[in-house]
Amino acid sequence: MLWRCASAVEKAVKSVDPHAKVTVDLLAKTASIESDIGLAAFVAAIEDAG
């Protein structure tokens, strides 16, 4: 089930920036995102994804 959560976060990030590089660590409850787009857009997309 954890892989589905990571997948949902990755999908949300890619919906904001398809070229972003994202790494999700569910155990640490972190996500690293490399993008030129501001953080707020990613936070909103991830929150909307649930």
Secondary structure, DSSP 4 states (H G I P E B T S, - for coil): -HHHHHHHHHHHHHHH-TT-EEEEETTTTEEEEE-SS-HHHHHHHHHHH-
